[in-house]
Amino acid sequence: MEEEKILECVKCHKKKKESEGIHVWGGVAYCCKECCGDPEKGEHKQQAANTCEFC
């Protein structure tokens, strides 16, 4: 069984499992659900400094 990828969030820079976030910027960056919200639930979070708006 494959292990899940660990990725770094572009906003908080914490390393999280891939399932704990979403791919943004056309799939080239990763943002955790804690920072960007869960798009499946229609959540949206405020923009953090030095990052573009993902929605």
Secondary structure, DSSP 4 states (H G I P E B T S, - for coil): -PPPPEEE-TTT--EEEGGGEEEETTTTEEEEHHHH--GGGT---PPPTT-----
